[in-house]
Amino acid sequence: MSHKIQTLSGYIHEYQKSILQPEEFWSRIAESFHWQKRWDKVLEWDFEGPDVKWFLNGKLNITENILERHLFIMGDKPAIIWEPNDPKEKNIILTYRELYEKVCEFSNAMKAQGIKKGDRVIIYMPMVPEAAIAMLACARVGAVHSVVFAGFSASSLADRINDCEAKMVLTSDGNFRGAKTIDVKGVVDEALEKTRSVEKVIVLQRTKSEVSMKDGRDIWWHDAIKGQPKENKAEVMDAEDMLFILYTSGSTGKPKGVVHTIGGYMIYSYYTFVNVFQYSQGDVYWCTADVGWITGHSYIVYGPLLAGATTLMFEGVPTHPHPGRFWEIVDKYKVNQFYTAPTAIRALQAHGLEPVEPYSLDSLKVIGSVGEPINEEAWHWYHDHIGKGKCPLVDTWWQTETGGIMISALAGITPNKPAHASFPLPGIDPVIVDAEGNELVGNNVEGNLCIKSPWPGILRTTYGDHERCRQTYFSTYKGMYFTGDGAKRDHDGYLRILGRVDDVINVSGHRMGTAEVENAINEHPKVVESAVVGYPHEVKGQGIYAYVICDMEGRTEQNLINEIRETVTKIIGPIAKPDKIQIVPGLPKTRSGKIMRRILRKVASGDANNLGDTSTLLNPEVVEEIIKGAVK
């Protein structure tokens, strides 16, 4: 089955059809999948609710469309290639048949431990094949998985377990990351002291480190699967049943559980994967993300496997044991499509061309970028030195909430333009609006990016709090999904994403709510108040700059700064640690008590000459002091 667009005129034709007749368009793609009962109606929607349903009353199991559907024709084809952190360790290649057996075996193990349809299961694991097997086993038995990136702290993990009332945690003893061995089970044990819903913990042996196992609760993965049959009947699910919850930072402190459902997400992740990357049978595709993020869900696990692709999973980091590791792996497996984040590109670019030179990279057909807008310098370095000037570069824009890529070039079909996401995918109807919500038509316009109508991969709700979903995405502009990003349409109609317009910072492609980081900083007993903003960072895209008012008694400034960093690491994880911390006498506030972040952003980015109007400030004198003490 091919739904692959082959030409630019083909894209224009498909796009027009998808906007004018969305139900016929998506129905045609859905028909190539295996449904146990066909849907009664393709779409019902209302953005006021919001209430969106695709493929109403359709019955299916997404794993039958990954496993059984491919067994007969490509049972012996590699489904997952796993490259370990240490290049000396043996890699693992799982065929579709082996993946089927392992998913069935683990599904049976989970059922034996009491997991049933509708239960929530937390996956807190390193990048090993078992992480993908765990996701698919949950989907097969009808449990809802929630993968938590294994770099989050015990406190962040506990928040997520409590929010979705998870019944089981799937984890490992530890994980290898570069030269470090990280204690994963210890983090889980600490998190479970603050939770009540978890009944069972299944632990994969990865690092063979010493861990404590709690009787009656903890069980080793190898013991759980012992004697379990390698066949299993997939649970019949409704198209609108939950497939997974994925937590994302919001502009308020509490993480939001974004909910994706089975039918629409299946169709959308498959369709976008095949078209953006122009995947052909036999290609080897590699996305360097972690399954703890949406990119890993849609473009390591679900999208590629639904397309019968060979998907590569890498456990390690780009610079271990040397900064040419990515390129070594590309050559080793003859990778055809390579998808990574601008942060990784900028970090590798800093090492110069020497680490790239030993590798031919001539298997590459497509290179891609994800997580944040890619700057032009990094775009050119990536295009010229990794793609050798011959590979189309797909600069993809999308979000956890969208389920799949929304705006991107189609590899080799859309003419590339550096640092521009380019055009919407079929089914996506983007608009740029001004602050009042008026649509800005034509080219050469800049404003806030909204989407006018639903696509199959759109989030359905935020778990346990539908009003929060409405407030966050559907209340800013009536009748539209607001992305939270600014965008510009240039003179050729190409879209360029300008980054967040709300209080969310994009650090290395990971969204971080400023309120969440502030809440963590404020937990330090000596902190009176804090304000966090993003500033341009040459590797991460955005860095975190914290302005902190402290009680300095008995502390030196440097001690306090170190302690604040440790506090944030403990509460959220190392990913949220502020890059710069400035101890300040006060924060610029309006007379109504609102912190004027615009001023703090300017100071953080080294642009203090043009602060705009400060006459509404209650304490304008504090601004001079902040500028004087700014951290370079």
Salt bridges, closest charged atoms under 4 A:
GLU14 OE2 - LYS17 NZ 3.14
GLU14 OE1 - ARG28 NH2 2.86
GLU31 OE2 - ARG38 NH2 2.38
ASP40 OD1 - LYS37 NZ 2.94
GLU44 OE2 - LYS41 NZ 3.35
GLU48 OE1 - LYS478 NZ 3.24
ASP51 OD1 - LYS53 NZ 3.11
GLU64 OE1 - HIS34 NE2 3.35
GLU68 OE2 - ARG140 NH2 2.65
ASP76 OD1 - ARG97 NH1 2.83
GLU83 OE2 - ARG325 NH2 2.72
GLU83 OE1 - LYS332 NZ 3.00
GLU89 OE1 - ARG206 NH2 2.87
GLU105 OE2 - LYS230 NZ 3.31
ASP119 OD1 - LYS116 NZ 3.59
ASP119 OD2 - LYS167 NZ 3.12
ASP163 OD1 - LYS254 NZ 2.97
ASP189 OD1 - LYS185 NZ 2.74
ASP189 OD1 - ARG217 NH2 3.02
GLU190 OE2 - LYS570 NZ 3.28
ASP218 OD2 - LYS185 NZ 2.74
ASP218 OD1 - ARG217 NE 2.62
ASP223 OD1 - LYS226 NZ 3.17
ASP238 OD2 - LYS59 NZ 2.69
GLU240 OE2 - ARG460 NH2 2.94
ASP283 OD1 - LYS365 NZ 2.83
GLU315 OE1 - ARG206 NH2 2.78
GLU328 OE2 - HIS322 NE2 3.26
GLU328 OE1 - ARG325 NE 3.67
GLU372 OE1 - ARG346 NH2 3.16
GLU376 OE2 - ARG496 NH1 3.69
ASP384 OD1 - HIS383 ND1 3.15
GLU401 OE2 - ARG511 NH2 2.76
GLU439 OE1 - LYS452 NZ 3.44
GLU467 OE2 - ARG470 NH2 2.87
ASP485 OD1 - ARG500 NH1 3.49
ASP490 OD2 - LYS417 NZ 2.56
ASP490 OD2 - HIS420 NE2 3.54
ASP492 OD2 - LYS417 NZ 2.71
ASP492 OD2 - HIS491 NE2 3.50
ASP502 OD2 - ARG500 NH2 2.92
ASP503 OD2 - ARG597 NE 3.98
ASP503 OD1 - ARG601 NH2 3.21
GLU518 OE2 - ARG597 NH1 2.92
GLU529 OE1 - LYS589 NZ 2.99
ASP551 OD2 - LYS526 NZ 3.57
GLU563 OE1 - HIS524 NE2 2.75
GLU563 OE1 - ARG555 NE 3.15
ASP579 OD1 - LYS540 NZ 2.63
ASP607 OD2 - LYS602 NZ 3.44
